[in-house]
Amino acid sequence: MWPHQMQRRYSGSTKENDLLQHLKKRITMAGPLTVADYMKEVLTNPLSGYYMHRDVFGSAGDFITSPEISQMFGEMLGVWIVNEWLNCYNGQKIQIVELGPGRGTLADDMLRVFSQFPEFASKISLHLVEVSPALSHIQAIKLTGDTDSDEESTSQTAKESNITESEDGGPYRQEKSKYGPLVSWYKSLAEVPEQLSCYIGHEFLDALPIHKFHKTEKGWREVMIDIDPEKEGLRFVLAPSDTPASKAFLQVSPSEERSNLEVCPSAAIIVQEVTKRILQKGGYSLFADYGHSGEKGGTFRAFKKHKLHDPLEDPGTADLTADVDFSYLRKFTSDTVSVFGPITQEKFLTNMGIGYRLQALLQSASQDQWADLISGYKMLTSPEQMGERFKFFSITRKHNNDYAPAGFSDLHVKDDNSEGS
Ligand SMILES: C[S@@+](CC[C@H](N)C(=O)[O-])C[C@H]1O[C@@H](n2cnc3c(N)ncnc32)[C@H](O)[C@@H]1O
């Protein structure tokens, strides 16, 4: 279906939004955009990018994420972080670095867990990597408990106060959390101090720009986005010859059977940076996302109001995403770190004891809470819902023997094994 559609997809919208006009100007001046350039503009353009000026989560938004579904998700990750620290870095100061924290719900649930471990809580600082001024404001309200601005936080265009542009590449915002630890905000991981850290990324890598390639009779061609001359909107086209991205990023094995490939160099840079930091300063990481191990191709898609949406229609009004290729990311780690997973969300959360946590919460739950807890548990763990499609992947310092982090440990995962091998 997709090569045929590729030639003919266009925006059916009648009124052009500002971002569409901007994209068309760019294309008119410099030629078709790569899908990566398009994704970057649509999601994070400072003026009208999808994430930049509003709350996009929950029933009133476009999609829901695991931390928003149930507190148990953040609690399991919080326990995982404390457990690794106790096993590997007990007594040492550590930065908790969360990439793409959304509404701050995961960070809030994790900080609540940390407050139950006073020795650990006294050693941490929280570092949030967030490009969106609106979301960083919502995160600050959640994490500080500053309810004065609650009304503003839930409005479509959240207030963007207390943000200072840092000139030295340091944090653009700092607040003391309601649990005690200091919270600092940065635009990129490169700005976060290089210290012993735990890196967490939940549904972050899937928001990073991908390049798309399609196999033709003449060889592999990059998929580009052009103005549709017959309609008002945009359409997919194929580059007539090699592009800088196809030369730099496309590595096709002779046994490749897919005819569509997606490559995410921005995610590779994050994994490379996390690997380098873990090697130099110590630490561990956990990434969770929609993902696969190199068997999927055309996963680029958009979500609007909880439904699939044409990614080229009304750019900036729908979330854009692509499944994470964990086998590609593994290549950007190193033999000198340990890599675990990807394993399914169901396995990770079950291994971490989400079933026991559910039982404990049910004991003091009201009837409404009981129903919420059960449905949240099912949504997070059931293979038909989020249990199978979401995967967990961890990079840690190299340990002796058969050490594997909690959650991964009953699988006896060796350094270079993925779940299926
Ligand atoms: C799909 S949301 C996930 C939110 C949250 N982790 C959750 O699970 O609810 C992606 C998050 O990453 C942020 N983001 C997207 N691209 C980014 C980038 N290039 N740098 C930093 N943050 C980014 C968005 O603003 C948003 O907070």
The ligand as a Gaussian input file, in Angstrom:
#p B3LYP/6-31G(d) Opt

LIG

0 1
 C        5.809000      11.454000      23.495000
 S        6.269000      12.649000      24.684000
 C        6.681000      11.571000      26.042000
 C        6.407000      12.201000      27.377000
 C        6.661000      11.385000      28.627000
 N        7.955000      10.774000      28.655000
 C        5.582000      10.369000      28.852000
 O        5.833000       9.199000      28.690000
 O        4.467000      10.757000      29.207000
 C        7.816000      13.263000      24.122000
 C        8.477000      14.260000      25.053000
 O        9.777000      14.581000      24.517000
 C        9.888000      15.995000      24.350000
 N       10.748000      16.182000      23.178000
 C       10.473000      15.896000      21.899000
 N       11.544000      16.130000      21.115000
 C       12.521000      16.554000      21.923000
 C       13.878000      16.935000      21.723000
 N       14.413000      16.947000      20.522000
 N       14.612000      17.296000      22.791000
 C       14.068000      17.291000      24.041000
 N       12.775000      16.945000      24.298000
 C       12.023000      16.583000      23.255000
 C        8.472000      16.479000      24.185000
 O        8.320000      17.848000      24.423000
 C        7.773000      15.597000      25.221000
 O        7.992000      16.053000      26.523000

